[in-house]
Structures are given as structure tokens and as C-alpha cells.
Amino acid sequence: MQAIILAAGMGRRLGELTKNNTKCMVSVNGITLIDRMLSQLSSLNLSRVIIVIGYKGENLRKYIGNEYKGLKIEYIDNPVYDKTNNIYSLALAKKELQEDDTLLVESDLIFDDAMFPMIVNSPYPNLALVAKYEGWMDGTMVYIDADNNIINFVPKEAFRYEDVNMYYKTVNIYKFSREFSKNEYVPFLEAYSHVMGNNEYYEQVLRVLTLLRTSSLKALPIKGEKWYEIDDVQDLDIASTLFSHEEDKYKLYHKRYGGFWRFPRLLDYCYLVNPFFPSTRMKDELRANFDTLLTEYPSGMYVNSLLAGKYFGIKQDFVVVGNGAAELIKVIMEKYSNGKVGIIYPTFDEYPNRLCPEQVVAFIPKNADFTYRADDLMNFYSDKSISLLLLINPDNPSGNFIPKHDVLRLASWCEIKGIRLLVDESFVDFTDGYADNSLLHDEILMQYPSMMVMKSISKSYGVPGLRLGIFATADSKLIARMKKEVSIWNINSFAEYYLQIYGKYERDYARACEKFIAERDFFFKELKRIPYLRVIPSQANYFLCEVIDKYSSAELTQKMIEHDVIISDCGLKSNMAGRNFIRLAIRNRNDNLKLIQIFEKL
């Protein structure tokens, strides 16, 4: 068996990275694509490797030479690489293609070591590695039948998004027998090129063969193996994360602050959202209005604060809408937090990160579960000089919850002391009796004019991609100043429309919250069975767990990454004093059971 690598392309979309070198000499985590591929091929029993070169081909020839880890390397030059496509590069190797069984590979791939042995060891002589379609994939798709016969190739121009559930993407690794190349593929390659020209793709020939039902080409679907095709800098960034050293993965994922949809296999137990809302019908309504919302401008703050007021049943003059709560946190903490600020630790770090360290007056509960009451805060801060007290309720990451009547006692105390109270109730709808726990009522806001309420709509409403949050207070002058701090179009049309239609789906939301509370109870019981975790009761949509045996929190986080699960290492949080804590989001039943199974294996 031999291998043919197609490496003639220019890789224009990689910009400066391919200015002086061909695409396969781009590095992923310090190793070039061609080094990685040839190293993988060197473990096979190959007679030779033929590389079709073109753009900056001499650089590649000098870099590799004629031998690589025992592999004999030959080259075929494509002098018109800038005027042709890969059908011409393969046609240049048609003589060699007919001389032996062949692995055909494109050079811009990175993939797990197991994939070459997988295709080589398959009993089928003519085979294409394929992967079930995922959103990041582009290029040639195939349909396969129950026996893994490829029944059609789908070129880019024939791609239909309504058919994605049936598509498999070609991984661009093929195995052709000598007989197949000689008797089927090469004759049709010559005919197709003669008729259609050389600015085509070699898969088009395979498509003709399948349509004529003369092909013996089978599909071999990969399962958990990782692979990526690198066409641009975004692809390179994703591949660098997927194929990073295990000890670096957690850091590389976390520096993204989201965007995990680019990694469809990653189970995200870091970011906190309601798994049971929005309802299917609400999403259908958003989809039905997609074209209009995409092509029309959103409204300004006047309309959006009106919608937010309607959403929560409060006055328009009491509320400002943010591009996520994060935008509003930045404004209130940086611009209107003068003097000392009372912060309860451990906490959501976005708040203290917006302050100078000397502004923070920290309260750290002196118990194993980080629990505290309103009286604890009043006693601690009674002799402290602070201008603002932050209460995240339920707290993040502990899940500690102070009942509403006690929060209002704290608010009265703050009014008397001349302290502004900022209550972040982003997780309050996950609490038992949630319907009566919110502070977002005109009467409450007016009774406590120094109190401010922050709420992220991402969390309990399950729409983090819309980036919505609100800040509310009866201090209408502060609200007016806040509105001037954000841009005139700080939320998009999809977010605005969501605010507009939410009222029709309030019953669905109530059912989702009830379903969530039941799932939290189930998950709590399951987590308590894991012998190396101590699970802290929570009124939020996450559990803070102490790792008490077998691993440190860092080691357990690392182990989970190896299973494509990302959890939050709270041992890294401020004022944790090196204690081993992790935080686990609560997802749907299937995901939660999968997580439990991984914990049990560990």
C-alpha cells in the first residue's frame, strides 16, 4: 500500500500564515500538519508516500526531503496550482494511483492517530472515512444506506440545510484498491476532466460512479475520533484547542468565555442556563421571523425598557436593558461604585473584577458550605464603612439563598445605614417557591429606593445567545444615567423580539421551572452517590461540590476534559485558600446521567 497526499493548494484564507509556505506547513501546537501526518503514516507498512506539491512546493520538498522516519517520499509537481483544483492534482498522479492500493489524503487535515489504522484494517477495499454532519463542517457530503454504501455525493451547490440530519461529511481520507483505481476511478477521472475541465474536485468523479451505481465505495463512519479541516485562522484556533496537550485544554477552553457550540461533542457543565426553556413553540416563532429580524434594525432604549418593564411587570422608568447583565455590571461597578464595596466570597468574579482591590471589603463565611444569613451580613458590616453591599441571591457558586423577607430586612438596614444594596437575582427563578421570591415589583423598589436589582435573562430563561439582562431600581435618575452609558442599539432585533413575545409563553416558563426543580432534586441524589464528592445543597441551577478524595479539584477537572466534559474548577476562585471545589451546572436528564456515569468510572 502507498499514500498520496494532495498538498498543492495556496491556502489563501490563512493569510500571513501561508504567505511563505504551503498550508500543510502550518503548525498546530508546535507541530506542522505535514509532520503530524507523515508521523502517523510512518506507523503503517507503506511502500512509499507521494506528495503532490504546487504552491511553495520547493519549500516543502526541502523541508521533508526524500525520506521521513523510514518512509520513502516522492513528489509530483502541479505547475498550474493557481489555475486548477484538486482534480488536476490527483490526475497528475493517475499513473501512480494505478500501481498500488492507495490511501488518498488531503494535507490540511488534523486527526486522531487511530484513524489511519481504522481505514487500513477495514476489510473493505474501497472506503471513505465519513463523520456525521456537524455545524462546523463544509464541503462534500454523502448519503449512506443501512449497509454503509455511499449512495450519493452532495457537492456544495446541492447542500440543503433541511437535510443535514441525513448527511455525513467526507473526512477526505480514502482507501482505493489498485483494481478500483485502474478499472473505475481513473477512466472516469480522465473522461470527467476532458469534459468538465481541471477546475473541479476529485469527489465529483466519485459522485458520477455512485450515480451510475458502478461504485464499490463504502463509507466508514467514525465515532468518537477527533478531526478537523483547517482552511482559515478560526479553524486553526479550534484545532489548536481540540488537539492541545491535555494539561492545556482547560485553560484554552476557558479563555474563550463561551462559544462552546464550536465543539459539538463538548458537554458544558460550566455555563449556567435553564435546560427546559425556551419551549419548542417559542423557538419556532423566533425561527418564523428570522428573515425580518436579521434584516431590520432593532429599537432603541425607549422601546426596549418598555418591553423589559412589561416582561417583569415594573415601570419603564425603573429599568434599563443590557447586552447581557455583564454590560450593566461593568457600568454600575465602574462608574457608580464609589468608596468601599461589601463582597461575599466566593462569588461571581465579574463584580469584584470591576473594582480596585482596595475597594473590596470581603465577607467569607466561616463554615464548610459557605452558608450565611442576612443577620450574618448585618453583624459583619455593622462597623465597616461601605457605600455598596453586593448580594448575589442565590449566590454563585455556593447556591446559598436568603429568603425574600430576610433580604427585605437587609434592605431596610441598608437604607438606615446609608448603604446601597445591589441584589443580583439571576438565579432566583430556580429556588423553591420561586414565583414569590423576586424583588422585581414596583412596590418593593419604591419602598427601598437605595436597593438595586440585577437580573441576567440568560440564566433562568435559557437564552444566553441573545445577551439580555436588566438592571432595576426606583432611583429613576440613576436609571436615566445608566441608559446614557450604553449604546443606542445595545441589543439586537432577536433579543428585542424575544422580550416582545415572552408573555405568550409564561405558562411554559412556569412548567420549565417546576421541571428544573425536580431535575435538581434528582441530580443531587445521584451526585451524593459519588464517594469522592461532598455535594453542597443549592437553590440555584448548579451544585458546589468539594472534592474530598482521590483527586484535587484541578486533577478532577483535567480528568473530565479527557472525557470531553468541562466543569468549573472553583479552587481557582478568590479567597478559596486552595480548597478543592468544583461547580457543576444542572442540565437535562440524559446529560446529567452521562456525567454521573463518568464520575462513577473515575
N, C-alpha and C positions, 0 to 999 in steps of 0.2 A: 504494500500500500504506500501511496505517496500523498502529499498535501500540496494544494495550490492556494496561495494567499493572494488576494486581489488588493493591491496597495498603490494604485496609480493616481488616485484622486487628489484634488488640490486642498480639500478641507477648508474652503473659504470662510465658512461660518465660525471657525475657531480663531479667526482674526490674527492677532500677533503671534499666537502660539504656533501657527503653521506658515509664518512669513518666510522662514528659512529652512523648514523641514517638513517632510510629509506627515500626514495625520498620525500614522502608526508610531511615530517617534515622540508623540505627546506622552507625558508621564502622568501616571495616576499613583499618588502616594510614593513618588520617588522611583517608580519602575515604569519604563516605557511600555506601551501596548505591545510592541513587537517583541520585546524581551520576554514579557509575560507569556505571550502566545507561543513563541518558539520553545520556551522552557516547558510549557505544557505538552507541546508536540514531541519534545525530546524523550518523554517517558513512553512513547509509543514505538512500535517496531516499524519504522518508515524507511523506505529506500532513498527518499530524497524529499526536499521541500522546494517548490518552485514559487518564487515571488514575482508577480507581475508589477513592475515599477513604472513610474511616469514622472509626475511632479517631484522635483528634488530627488529623483531616483538614485543619482550618484551618491548623494549623502547617505542614503540607506544602504547602498551596496558597500560603501567604505565602512559604515558602522558595523554591519553584520559580517561581511566577508563571505567566504565560501564554505564555512563550517561553523556550526553552533552546537556546542555540547554534544558532539558526535553526529549531528545531523549534517548531511550533505545539502548545501544550499546552491540553487541555480536561479538565474534571473532571466526574465523576458521583458524587454523594453517596449513600452507603449509611447511612441514619439508624439502622438496626437491626443494625449490625455485631456487636453483642454477643449477638444472639439468632439469627443466621443464619450460614451458612457460605459458601464462595466460589461455590457455585452461584447464590446470590442476587445476589452482586456482579456476576457475569457476566450474569445475567438482566437486571439494570438497564441493561446496555449492549447488549441484544439488537438494538435499532434500529440503533445504530452498527455493530454486528458485521456486519449485512447490507448495509452501504453500500460496503464496500471489502474487498479482500484484507487479511487481518489477521495480524499477529504477536501472539500471546497469551502474556504473560509474567507470572510471579509475582514480586513485588517483593523477596522475601527471598533472592534468588539472587545469587551472585557467580560469574563465569565468564570464560574467556579471550575476548579480543576477536574471535577467529576464528569464534566460534560463531554470531553473528547472520549474517554473510555466508554461512556454511555452509548454513544453513537457507533463507535468501533465494535463494541462487543454485541451489539444487537444482531440477531440472525438475519434480519432483512438486508439485502444487498444494496438497496437504493432507498435512501432515507433522508428526511429533513427534520431537524430539530425545530419544534414549534412550542410556543408558550401561549396560554390562554390570554386573550386580549386584556390589557390594562390601559388606563387613560394616557399614559406617557408614550405609548408605542406609536410608531409611524412607519409607513412603508407597506410592503406587500403582506397581505393577509391571506389565509386559506380557510376553506371549509373542509372538515374531515367527517367521515362517517363513523359508525359504531366500531368498525374494524380498523380504524386509523388509516384508511385510504384517503389520500388527498383527492377530493372530487372537484375542486376548482381553486384557482389562484385569483385573488381580488387585488387588482392594481389600485394605486392611489385614487385615480379618477373614478373608479367604481365603488369606492368606500361609501358605506351608508351607516350613519350612527344608529339608526334603528335596528341594525343587525349585529351590533357589537357583541351581544350575548352568544352569538354563534361563531364568532371569529377566533382564529388562532393566528398569532403573528409568527412569521418565519424568523428564526433566530439568526439566519444567514450562516448556518453551519450545515453542510450537506455531505452525504456519502453517496458516491456514484460507483457502481461496478464498472469494470472495463467494458463489459458487454453492453451495458446501458449507454455509456458514453459513445461507443463505436456505432451501435446499431440504432439508437434512438436519438440521443441528445445532440450529438454533433451534426448529423444530417439535417435535423430541423433547425439547429443554430445557423448553419450555412444558408438555408433557404430563407429563414426569417430575416437575417441580416441583409440578404440580397434584396428582399422586397421592402423591408421597413427601414433599412439604413443602420448606422452604427451608434446612433444617439438613443439607444434603448437599454433595457435592463435584461439580464440573463434569465430572470424569473419568467419573463414573457414567453420564453421558449417552453418552459415547464408548463405554463398555462395552456399553451396550444396542445401539448401532449396529453394533458388531463382532459381537455375538451374533446379530443379525438378518442379518448378512452383507450389509448395505447400505452399509457404510462404504468410502470410498476412501482412508482414512487409512493412510499409510505410516509406517514407522519409519526414522529416520536415525541409526544408531549412531555415537556419537563415538568417537574413537580415543585420541590422547594428550592431548586438550584437558582442562584442569583446570576443575572447577566445584565449588561447594559450596552447600548449602542451610542457611541459618542460622536455627535455631529456638531455640537456648539458648546459654549462655555457653561451653560446651565447643565447640559448632560455631563460634562466633566466634573462639575461640582457634586452632582448627585452620585456619580460613580465613585468619586473620591470618598464619599461617606459610606456607601454600600460596601466598598472593598477596603475600608480602613482597617488598621490593626484593632483588634477587639478592645484594647485598653483605651483607644482614642474615640470610639464610636459615641459614647455617651456625651462627651464634650462636643463632638461635631453635630450631633442631632440638636442638642440644647442651644447651640449658638444661633440656630435658625429661628427660635421663638415661634415655632409653628410650621405651617406648610407641610405637615407630615403626609398630606394626601399625595405628595410626590413619591411616597414609599408605601404602595398599597398593601404590602404584607406586614407592615409595622403595626403592632397593636399598641395604641397610645393610651397609657394609663397615667399620663402627666396632666394633660389639659382637661378641664373640668366642664362638662356640658350635660344637659339633660338628654339621656338616650331615647326618650319616648315622645319628644316633641321637637319640631312641628309635626302635625298629623299629615298623612298622605294627601288628604284633600287640600290642605293649605299649601303644600308644596306643588300640587297640581295647579292651583290658582296662580301661584308665582310663575310657574312654567308657561302657563297660557298667556301671560302678559310680558313674557321675556323680551320680545322684539321691541315693544313700546318702551319698556323700562331701560333697555340698553341704549336706545337712540334718542331719548328725551332727557332734558336737564331735570335734576331734582329741584325741589323748592328750597327756599332759604329758611333761616332760623324761625321766622314768624310762624310759618305753617308747621314746621316740624315740632316746635314747642307746643303748638296747639294739639297736634297728633299725640305727642307724649303725654300731655295733660289728660286727653281723652283716654289713652291707654291705661293710665294709672288712677284716673278719677281725681285729679288735682288741678288747680288753677294753672292756666297757661303762664301767668307771671311768676309762678313758683318753680318753674322747671326749665333747665337747659339740656339740650340733647348733644351727646358727644359721639365722635367717631370711635366708639368703644369707651368704656369707663376710663381707659388708660389716658385718653386725651384730657378728660376732665380732672383726673388725679394730678396730672402734670400741672395744669393751670392752678388748681386750688392749693397744691402743696408748695409750688414755687413762687406764686405771686401773692397769695393771701394768707400764708402761714408765717406770720411774724412772731419772733420770740421762741420760747421753748414749746415742744410738742410731746405729749404723752403717747408713747407707743408700747403696745403689749406684745411681748415676744414669746415664741416665734410668731412671725407674721408674714403677710404678703409683702414682699420686699419692695414692690413698686412705690409704696408710700414713703418709707424711710430713705429710699434711694434718691428721692427728690429733695432731701433736706441736707443741710450741713451736719456732720456728726455731732457737733457741739449743741445743736438744737434738740437732740433726742433725749428725752427723759424716759428710760426704759423700765417697764414693769415686767418681771419674769416670775410666773407662778412657781411657788416652791413645792410642787408636788409632781408625781410621776406622769400624770396625764395632762398637765398644763391647763387644768381647770381653774376657773376663777368666777367670782360673782360681782355684782355691782358694788356691794359693800367693800369687797377687797380693793376695788379701784378707788373708791372714795377715801378709804382709810390711807391708802398708799400716797395718793396725790393731795391729800388734805394740807400738807405742809410744803408742797412743791409749787414752784412758780411756773405755771404753764399757761399758754394762751389758747391751746387747742388740745383736745383729747381725741384720739382715734380709737374707735371701737369697730372691729370687724365682727359681725354677728349674724350667723355663726362664724367663728374665727377660722382663719386659714393659716396653718394646716391642721390645727388641733380638732376642729369641729365643735369646740365649746360654744354653747348657746346660752345667752341670758334672756329669760322670758321678758315679754314686752312690758309688763308692769314694772319690772325692775329697771329696764332701760329708761323708762319714763321717770323713775325716781332719780336715776343718774342724771337725766336731762335737767330735772329741777335743781339738783345740786350744782350742776354746771352753770345754770342761769344765776344762782345766788353767788357763786364764786367768780363770775365774770369770765368763764371759760367757754369757748366754743366747743361743741360736741359734734364730731363727724362720725356718723354711723354708716358703715358700708354693709348693706343688707343684700348683697348679691346672691347669697345662698339661702335667704330666709324662706323661700318657697319650698325648700326641701325639708323643712322642720315639721315635726308632728304638730298638727293644728295650724298649719301654715296659713290658712285663709284669714286668720285673725292676728297674725304676727307682724305684719308690715307696719311701718311708720308712715307710709305714703298716704296720708289723709290730711285734708285741708285743716281740720280742727286741731289735729296734733301739731302740724307745722306751725300754725298760728299761736298755739299755746306755748310753744318753745321756740321763739324766733331766733335764738342763737344756735339751734340744732340744725345740722345739715345732713342730708341723706344721699348716699351714693348707691347706685344700683347698676350692675352690669346686666344687660339683656342677653349677652352671650351665654351665661352660665345656665340659669334655670330654664330659659326658653329654647336652648339648643340651636342658636343661630350665630355662632362665633364668626362665621364668614361675612356676616352683614356688618360687623363692627358697630354695635349700638350700645350706648349706655346713657344714663341720665343722672343729673345732679339736681336736688330739690331742696328748697328752703323757703320759709316765709319772708326772708330778707330779700325783698324784690330788688333792692339796689345792688346787692351782690350778684343776683341773677343777671341783672342788666349788664353789669361789668363783665361777668363771665361770658355772656353772649357776644360781647365785642372782642373777646380774646380768641374765639375760634373763627375759622374762615366762614364766609357766607354760604358756601356749599360744603359743609363738613361731613355730610352723609350723602350716600348715593341714592339713586331712584329705587333700587331694590329694597334698601333699608326703609326708605320712606313709605313705600307701598306696603311693606310688612306691617309697619305701625298702623297704617290705614285700615288694613283688613283684619287685624288681630281680633277685634271684638266678635267677629263671627265664629271664632274658634276657642272662645274662653272655656266652654264646656270640655272641649278636647284637652285643653291645658290642665284643667282640674283633674281629669281622668289620668293624664300623664303623671301628674304629681303624686296621685294615690298609688299608681303603678310603681313609681320610683321608690316610694317609701317601703313598699312590700319587697322590692328587689334589694334595697339596702338591708333590710332585716335578714333576708336570705343570705346575702353576701357576708354579712357579719358572722353568722353562724358557721359558714363554710371556712372563712378565714381563721376563725378561732380553733379550727382543727389542725392548723399548720403549727407544728410544735416549736419552731424557732421564731415565731412571731407573737408579740403581745399586742392585741388589737385594742385601740382606744375607742370607746363608743363615740359616735358622731351624729350631729344633727344636720350635717351638710351632705354633699354628694362625693365624699371621699372619706377614707379612713387613714389616720396617722397610726403607723404600726412601729413598735420598737423591735428591732432585730436582736433577739436575746441569746441566740445560739448559732453555731455552725459558721456564720458569716458576719462580717461587718456590713453596714448599710452600703458602702461602696462596692464591696465584693458581690453582694446580692444584686445590686443594680447592674453590675457587669455581667453576672450570670443571666439575668433576664434579657439583656441586649443580645446575648448569644442565641436566645430563642425568639428574636425579633419582637420583643416586648420592651417598651420603655416605661420606666417608673421614675418617680421623683426621689432623689437622694436628699432627704431633709437634714442629714448630718452636715450638709454644706451650708445650711442656713445660719444666719447670725444668731449669736447667743445660745447655740445648741451645745457648746462646750464639748464637742467631739462625740456626743451621744449618737447612737446608731438608730436613726429613724428613717423610714420611708413613708411616702404618701401614695395612696392608691385611689385613683378615680373609681367611680362606680359606673359600670357600663351595662349593656343588656345581658340577659341570662347566658346566651351562648358564649360571649366574650368572657364573662366572669367565670364560667365553668372551665374555659380554656386556661385562664390564669391560675385557677386553683390546681388544675392538673399539672401545670408546670411547676408550681410551688411544691407539689407532692413529689414530683420526680427529683427535685433538688434536695 
